[in-house]
């Protein structure tokens, strides 16, 4: 089985300690930001300014280090983080995360990946029928991405919704190609095919009419092996890169800019990514039988060392390239945001369009202004640097 660990739900949802970023233990963003204290009144904050601050999530259940970070609109709430499962050595870490606006029904959700298994070995299927688990993978024939979203993701995560209706569905071939290219670079010996799709749904949740758009990628790895019954084909497949945008009915398109900004600012920390790979190696080698509780994950990580190997760095870069490719394709399709160069972080940042300038400080906080004369350095105890638009 090929090891794979992603955080695009944490990819959904889950409450961790995020120190140093104005985040309390309950995951709610603190009020102080961009040199404006919580004691100041809303009148002192220009309406034409949009503020973001960095949010970092610590994997305190497993490795004990920062797992990912993203840009969070000031005042928005975060629920979720990283979780570990010991019954699946190839997919031990997954994410579950909700980022929401407490004043409006606007939400980005990142879902756990869904590891699956299928085979034409009738003896195995006799012992592990459809719906059971085989080494932590749910036994089920492979589906295309749209079918997986309809048949697995929606029932699994929106089963309590009233009147759920799929109003639109489309393939996302650019995302599928990006994933296949990433896998080919990271694991050239494996032949993995990918399919991506988007579905838009409407339903009622707690009496409120909701619109939601869900995205996902299905990856399938097939391999043959000899048995006493002859050659059989096994398929490890998984539903991954699962995320959604949600808003009250009629407001989803309006909310998309901020939700996209949060989604595409998501960055997995390379140290955490590499650490997960080492835990996967240990689990696959059989150490899973020696683990009695999740807390021992940190022990494995400590024993394997924290220096990032070159191969691990290449895998992280390939995984991040998929997310960057998705952001680029989204930008070209919807033109909902602009790209800026962050001189402090030395990287491109996607921010909502329609603003004249953007600034960043050494803490990674970002401010957008619709007034070209606005300068956040005035009256601030932070040093703000302009971010050129690209």
MIDOGU-571729 format. One record per residue (C-alpha): residue in three letters; chain; x, y, z. Coordinates in pm, 1 decimal. Layout:
BEGIN
Ala/A/X/Y/Z
...
//
This chain:
BEGIN
Unk/A/0.0/0.0/0.0
Unk/A/127.8/346.6/-83.3
Unk/A/156.8/583.3/214.7
Unk/A/-45.0/901.0/168.8
Unk/A/-127.1/1171.4/421.0
Unk/A/-292.4/1499.1/333.1
Unk/A/-455.6/1780.7/515.9
Unk/A/-686.0/1959.6/283.7
Unk/A/-1048.8/1877.1/580.6
Unk/A/-758.8/1949.9/822.1
Unk/A/-760.5/1964.7/594.0
Unk/A/-1157.9/1941.7/859.3
Unk/A/-1206.4/2015.5/1143.7
Unk/A/-1070.0/1972.8/1498.0
Unk/A/-971.8/2176.1/1837.7
Unk/A/-600.9/2207.4/1898.7
Unk/A/-372.5/2446.1/2079.2
Unk/A/-244.7/2703.2/1830.6
Unk/A/-3.2/2921.2/2032.1
Unk/A/151.2/3247.7/1924.0
Unk/A/-111.1/3346.8/1668.6
Unk/A/-380.9/3510.8/1877.8
Unk/A/-574.4/3182.0/1894.8
Unk/A/-722.9/3058.4/2220.4
Unk/A/-741.4/2685.0/2302.1
Unk/A/-1100.4/2676.1/2178.7
Unk/A/-976.7/2783.7/1836.1
Unk/A/-1143.6/3128.2/1831.6
Unk/A/-938.6/3410.5/1685.6
Unk/A/-842.3/3676.7/1936.6
Unk/A/-963.7/4032.1/1880.8
Unk/A/-624.7/4203.1/1877.6
Unk/A/-477.6/4225.3/1528.4
Unk/A/-294.6/4459.9/1293.6
Unk/A/-208.0/4699.9/1575.1
Unk/A/-575.6/4743.6/1668.5
Unk/A/-656.6/4638.3/2023.5
Unk/A/-973.7/4470.0/2142.6
Unk/A/-1062.4/4781.8/2341.5
Unk/A/-1094.2/4994.0/2028.3
Unk/A/-1442.2/5042.1/1887.9
Unk/A/-1544.5/4920.9/1539.9
Unk/A/-1571.0/5287.4/1434.8
Unk/A/-1189.4/5312.1/1445.0
Unk/A/-1158.0/5036.7/1185.0
Unk/A/-1197.7/5155.3/823.3
Unk/A/-1473.4/4965.3/642.8
Unk/A/-1261.9/4944.4/328.6
Unk/A/-993.3/4735.1/501.4
Unk/A/-992.1/4354.6/512.6
Unk/A/-764.3/4196.1/768.4
Unk/A/-611.7/3848.8/786.0
Unk/A/-385.2/3691.4/1041.5
Unk/A/-184.2/3367.2/1026.5
Unk/A/-331.1/3065.2/1199.7
Unk/A/-106.4/2772.0/1290.1
Unk/A/-236.2/2436.2/1407.5
Unk/A/-29.2/2208.6/1630.5
Unk/A/-60.6/1831.1/1603.3
Unk/A/-66.0/1781.0/1978.6
Unk/A/-229.7/1438.0/1942.3
Unk/A/59.3/1295.3/1742.1
Unk/A/392.3/1459.9/1656.3
Unk/A/357.9/1761.1/1884.0
Unk/A/466.6/2012.2/1617.6
Unk/A/287.2/2258.1/1387.8
Unk/A/108.0/2066.9/1112.8
Unk/A/-19.7/2344.8/887.6
Unk/A/-96.1/2713.3/869.4
Unk/A/-335.2/2937.3/679.2
Unk/A/-462.4/3295.5/662.6
Unk/A/-768.3/3355.1/876.3
Unk/A/-1003.0/3656.1/842.5
Unk/A/-1006.8/3842.3/1170.9
Unk/A/-1298.0/3734.2/1389.3
Unk/A/-1352.1/3399.7/1216.8
Unk/A/-1356.4/3077.2/1417.7
Unk/A/-1168.8/2752.5/1369.7
Unk/A/-1277.7/2410.9/1487.6
Unk/A/-1066.4/2102.8/1424.7
Unk/A/-716.4/1990.2/1341.6
Unk/A/-516.9/1668.2/1302.5
Unk/A/-635.5/1324.3/1411.3
Unk/A/-458.5/987.9/1398.3
Unk/A/-596.3/639.0/1335.8
Unk/A/-389.4/332.9/1422.3
Unk/A/-589.1/78.5/1220.9
Unk/A/-453.3/209.0/888.4
Unk/A/-71.5/219.0/870.4
Unk/A/-62.4/383.3/525.6
Unk/A/-309.8/661.3/613.7
Unk/A/-257.2/722.8/986.4
Unk/A/-300.5/1101.3/988.5
Unk/A/-596.2/1293.7/856.3
Unk/A/-752.7/1633.5/898.5
Unk/A/-1095.2/1760.1/985.0
Unk/A/-1138.9/2137.7/998.6
Unk/A/-1407.6/2405.7/987.4
Unk/A/-1327.9/2773.2/934.9
Unk/A/-1638.4/2987.1/975.2
Unk/A/-1766.0/3341.0/1007.8
Unk/A/-1964.8/3357.2/1335.1
Unk/A/-2165.3/3655.8/1209.9
Unk/A/-2282.3/3485.8/889.5
Unk/A/-2333.3/3133.0/763.2
Unk/A/-2005.2/3127.2/570.7
Unk/A/-1779.8/2824.6/612.2
Unk/A/-1485.6/2641.0/462.8
Unk/A/-1473.3/2274.7/559.7
Unk/A/-1187.7/2032.7/503.8
Unk/A/-1288.6/1666.7/529.0
Unk/A/-1090.8/1356.0/629.1
Unk/A/-962.5/1150.5/338.9
Unk/A/-1144.8/821.0/277.8
Unk/A/-912.1/519.0/224.9
Unk/A/-1072.6/231.2/31.3
Unk/A/-980.7/-115.0/-99.0
Unk/A/-1107.0/-347.5/-371.7
Unk/A/-999.8/-681.0/-519.2
Unk/A/-1119.6/-951.4/-757.9
Unk/A/-993.6/-1212.9/-513.0
Unk/A/-1318.0/-1384.6/-417.9
Unk/A/-1160.4/-1551.6/-115.7
Unk/A/-1068.2/-1213.1/30.6
Unk/A/-1412.0/-1070.1/-50.4
Unk/A/-1570.3/-1368.9/122.6
Unk/A/-1389.0/-1276.5/443.1
Unk/A/-1413.0/-899.2/392.9
Unk/A/-1743.7/-810.0/222.5
Unk/A/-1835.6/-463.7/93.8
Unk/A/-1856.3/-219.2/383.1
Unk/A/-1611.3/-402.7/608.4
Unk/A/-1255.1/-286.4/673.2
Unk/A/-943.5/-444.8/527.2
Unk/A/-630.7/-316.0/705.2
Unk/A/-820.7/0.8/790.6
Unk/A/-954.7/54.7/437.1
Unk/A/-1326.4/30.6/361.3
Unk/A/-1395.3/-245.6/108.6
Unk/A/-1578.2/-92.6/-188.1
Unk/A/-1546.5/-99.7/-570.0
Unk/A/-1372.7/211.0/-708.4
Unk/A/-1592.5/507.5/-804.5
Unk/A/-1527.0/813.5/-1014.7
Unk/A/-1497.4/1141.7/-824.3
Unk/A/-1852.4/1263.1/-885.4
Unk/A/-1999.8/929.2/-776.6
Unk/A/-1776.1/921.3/-468.7
Unk/A/-1896.8/1266.4/-366.4
Unk/A/-2260.9/1163.7/-415.0
Unk/A/-2244.9/812.9/-269.5
Unk/A/-1980.0/840.2/2.9
Unk/A/-1908.2/1199.0/103.7
Unk/A/-2259.3/1345.2/108.5
Unk/A/-2419.4/1053.8/300.3
Unk/A/-2121.9/1036.3/534.6
Unk/A/-2094.8/1405.7/620.5
Unk/A/-2434.6/1554.1/528.8
Unk/A/-2661.8/1265.9/620.7
Unk/A/-2851.8/1482.1/867.7
Unk/A/-2936.2/1752.7/614.5
Unk/A/-3300.9/1798.9/519.4
Unk/A/-3402.9/1800.5/154.0
Unk/A/-3049.1/1766.7/19.7
Unk/A/-3046.5/1807.6/-358.7
Unk/A/-2754.1/1801.4/-602.4
Unk/A/-2816.8/2100.2/-827.8
Unk/A/-2496.7/2085.3/-1033.4
Unk/A/-2194.2/1859.9/-1088.8
Unk/A/-1886.0/1894.1/-1307.8
Unk/A/-1552.2/1720.8/-1356.3
Unk/A/-1238.6/1919.2/-1265.7
Unk/A/-983.6/1774.8/-1510.3
Unk/A/-709.9/2029.1/-1429.2
Unk/A/-703.0/1916.4/-1067.3
Unk/A/-696.7/1548.7/-1169.5
Unk/A/-402.7/1613.1/-1403.0
Unk/A/-216.0/1803.1/-1131.6
Unk/A/-257.9/1514.1/-887.3
Unk/A/-143.9/1256.2/-1144.2
Unk/A/163.2/1468.2/-1226.4
Unk/A/243.3/1505.3/-857.2
Unk/A/216.8/1130.5/-799.0
Unk/A/431.3/1058.9/-1104.9
Unk/A/706.9/1284.7/-970.2
Unk/A/682.3/1155.9/-613.2
Unk/A/638.9/785.0/-694.8
Unk/A/746.7/720.0/-1054.4
Unk/A/732.1/343.0/-1002.5
Unk/A/358.0/355.4/-924.3
Unk/A/81.5/403.4/-1177.1
Unk/A/-189.6/606.1/-1012.4
Unk/A/-487.3/745.5/-1200.3
Unk/A/-688.4/1035.4/-1065.4
Unk/A/-1030.6/1184.5/-1123.1
Unk/A/-1164.1/1509.6/-975.4
Unk/A/-1511.2/1659.2/-951.2
Unk/A/-1723.9/1933.5/-800.9
Unk/A/-2083.9/1907.9/-683.4
Unk/A/-2312.4/2189.9/-573.6
Unk/A/-2590.5/2104.8/-331.3
Unk/A/-2877.9/2275.9/-155.2
Unk/A/-3039.9/2166.6/171.0
Unk/A/-3186.9/2286.4/497.3
Unk/A/-2972.3/2278.5/810.4
Unk/A/-3128.3/2374.2/1144.2
Unk/A/-3405.8/2544.5/952.6
Unk/A/-3173.2/2754.1/734.9
Unk/A/-3155.4/2714.9/355.6
Unk/A/-2792.7/2640.5/262.2
Unk/A/-2584.3/2622.7/-54.5
Unk/A/-2262.2/2424.2/-55.3
Unk/A/-2000.5/2335.4/-315.7
Unk/A/-1786.3/2025.8/-252.0
Unk/A/-1462.5/1923.8/-425.6
Unk/A/-1279.4/1592.8/-420.1
Unk/A/-1024.3/1374.5/-596.7
Unk/A/-1032.8/995.8/-636.6
Unk/A/-694.6/825.7/-677.2
Unk/A/-666.0/458.9/-775.2
Unk/A/-354.6/241.8/-748.5
Unk/A/-391.6/-105.5/-906.7
Unk/A/-144.8/-391.8/-874.4
Unk/A/-152.6/-761.3/-961.8
Unk/A/-9.4/-1049.0/-762.1
Unk/A/-1.2/-1429.3/-791.7
Unk/A/-210.9/-1643.6/-558.0
Unk/A/-313.5/-2009.3/-533.7
Unk/A/-619.8/-1913.7/-740.2
Unk/A/-405.7/-1746.4/-1007.9
Unk/A/-329.8/-1377.1/-1068.4
Unk/A/-552.2/-1134.7/-881.9
Unk/A/-576.5/-755.8/-900.7
Unk/A/-596.9/-542.4/-589.3
Unk/A/-686.7/-175.9/-588.5
Unk/A/-598.1/68.7/-314.8
Unk/A/-801.2/380.3/-379.3
Unk/A/-887.7/686.0/-177.5
Unk/A/-1102.6/999.1/-187.5
Unk/A/-878.7/1293.4/-108.7
Unk/A/-840.8/1673.2/-135.1
Unk/A/-1192.4/1697.3/7.4
Unk/A/-1315.2/2045.0/90.7
Unk/A/-1628.0/2256.4/57.5
Unk/A/-1754.0/2615.0/59.1
Unk/A/-2084.0/2681.5/235.0
Unk/A/-2313.3/2984.2/277.3
Unk/A/-2678.3/3072.7/317.1
Unk/A/-2872.3/3016.1/-3.9
Unk/A/-2810.6/3300.4/-246.2
Unk/A/-2489.6/3411.8/-72.7
Unk/A/-2240.0/3145.1/-176.1
Unk/A/-2098.3/3333.1/-475.2
Unk/A/-2063.3/3647.5/-264.1
Unk/A/-1879.4/3457.7/10.8
Unk/A/-1652.1/3274.7/-231.6
Unk/A/-1367.9/3529.5/-231.2
Unk/A/-1292.2/3504.8/138.2
Unk/A/-1348.4/3127.7/145.7
Unk/A/-1115.3/3077.7/-150.2
Unk/A/-851.1/3292.0/15.5
Unk/A/-857.8/3076.0/328.3
Unk/A/-859.9/2751.1/127.9
Unk/A/-568.2/2838.9/-95.9
Unk/A/-356.3/2988.4/182.7
Unk/A/-341.9/2639.4/335.5
Unk/A/19.0/2520.0/371.7
Unk/A/129.2/2190.4/525.4
Unk/A/448.1/2234.9/728.7
Unk/A/735.6/2037.2/568.5
Unk/A/864.7/1921.1/908.3
Unk/A/526.9/1771.3/993.5
Unk/A/488.2/1619.8/645.9
Unk/A/826.6/1449.7/676.8
Unk/A/750.4/1331.2/1028.9
Unk/A/429.3/1168.0/910.2
Unk/A/623.3/983.4/643.0
Unk/A/856.1/836.0/902.6
Unk/A/567.9/726.1/1121.6
Unk/A/408.1/562.1/815.7
Unk/A/732.4/373.5/746.9
Unk/A/743.7/251.0/1105.7
Unk/A/380.8/142.6/1105.3
Unk/A/408.9/-43.1/775.1
Unk/A/716.4/-227.8/904.2
Unk/A/499.5/-379.7/1171.9
Unk/A/544.2/-150.2/1467.7
Unk/A/171.0/-88.6/1462.6
Unk/A/142.4/-410.8/1665.7
Unk/A/351.1/-253.5/1941.2
Unk/A/147.4/66.8/1970.7
Unk/A/-119.2/73.0/2237.8
Unk/A/-229.1/436.4/2223.9
Unk/A/-200.7/747.2/2005.7
Unk/A/49.5/911.4/2239.2
Unk/A/318.1/668.7/2124.6
Unk/A/317.2/832.3/1779.6
Unk/A/531.4/1111.0/1923.0
Unk/A/779.0/852.8/2055.0
Unk/A/823.0/704.2/1707.1
Unk/A/880.0/1051.0/1561.8
Unk/A/1138.6/1135.6/1827.9
Unk/A/1328.9/812.0/1761.2
Unk/A/1347.9/868.6/1384.1
Unk/A/1491.0/1221.0/1410.4
Unk/A/1364.0/1557.1/1291.7
Unk/A/1598.6/1636.0/1001.2
Unk/A/1412.2/1647.3/670.8
Unk/A/1546.0/1404.0/412.6
Unk/A/1580.7/1512.1/50.9
Unk/A/1318.5/1262.3/-69.6
Unk/A/1073.0/1384.8/194.5
Unk/A/1127.2/1744.6/87.3
Unk/A/1059.9/1649.2/-276.2
Unk/A/732.7/1479.4/-177.0
Unk/A/625.3/1784.3/21.5
Unk/A/708.9/2016.2/-269.3
Unk/A/510.5/1795.1/-508.3
Unk/A/210.1/1789.8/-273.9
Unk/A/222.3/2167.7/-234.3
Unk/A/248.6/2209.2/-611.5
Unk/A/-92.8/2041.0/-646.6
Unk/A/-250.0/2299.7/-417.9
Unk/A/-76.1/2582.8/-601.5
Unk/A/-196.0/2441.7/-934.6
Unk/A/-552.2/2427.9/-806.1
Unk/A/-529.2/2788.4/-688.8
Unk/A/-396.5/2900.0/-1028.1
Unk/A/-669.5/2717.9/-1218.6
Unk/A/-934.5/2857.6/-987.7
Unk/A/-800.6/3209.2/-1036.5
Unk/A/-812.8/3178.8/-1413.9
Unk/A/-1163.1/3032.4/-1407.1
Unk/A/-1333.0/3258.6/-1156.1
Unk/A/-1103.6/3563.0/-1136.5
Unk/A/-1217.0/3608.7/-778.6
Unk/A/-881.8/3706.0/-635.6
Unk/A/-540.1/3849.3/-721.1
Unk/A/-191.2/3718.0/-662.5
Unk/A/57.0/3914.9/-450.9
Unk/A/421.3/3860.1/-368.1
Unk/A/486.9/3828.7/4.9
Unk/A/845.3/3957.9/54.7
Unk/A/849.9/3841.0/416.8
Unk/A/748.5/3482.1/344.3
Unk/A/905.5/3484.9/-4.4
Unk/A/602.5/3327.7/-169.8
Unk/A/293.3/3408.4/-372.6
Unk/A/-29.9/3477.3/-184.0
Unk/A/-382.0/3470.8/-330.1
Unk/A/-607.5/3745.6/-188.7
Unk/A/-957.0/3871.3/-282.3
Unk/A/-965.0/4102.2/-584.7
Unk/A/-1105.3/4454.1/-588.1
Unk/A/-848.5/4616.0/-356.9
Unk/A/-581.8/4871.3/-442.3
Unk/A/-301.4/4756.6/-216.8
Unk/A/-191.3/4487.2/25.0
Unk/A/54.7/4493.4/312.8
Unk/A/227.3/4228.5/529.7
Unk/A/419.3/4252.3/856.3
Unk/A/689.1/4030.3/1007.1
Unk/A/423.9/3825.9/1192.3
Unk/A/267.1/3720.7/863.4
Unk/A/-43.3/3934.8/917.4
Unk/A/-195.6/4076.3/598.6
Unk/A/-413.7/4380.6/536.5
Unk/A/-599.8/4469.8/215.2
Unk/A/-722.4/4823.5/148.2
Unk/A/-955.4/4965.9/-114.6
Unk/A/-806.9/5314.5/-65.0
Unk/A/-470.8/5352.5/-246.2
Unk/A/-360.2/5608.3/13.2
Unk/A/-416.3/5375.8/310.3
Unk/A/-94.9/5300.3/503.6
Unk/A/-116.2/5059.0/799.0
Unk/A/216.8/5189.5/934.2
Unk/A/38.5/5506.1/1048.8
Unk/A/-54.6/5464.2/1413.6
Unk/A/73.7/5104.7/1427.6
Unk/A/350.8/4953.7/1639.4
Unk/A/423.0/4703.2/1360.8
Unk/A/629.2/4749.0/1045.2
Unk/A/420.9/4688.4/733.1
Unk/A/569.7/4617.4/390.0
Unk/A/377.7/4662.2/61.9
Unk/A/298.7/4342.8/-129.3
Unk/A/329.1/4397.2/-506.1
Unk/A/49.7/4255.3/-721.0
Unk/A/161.9/3999.3/-979.2
//
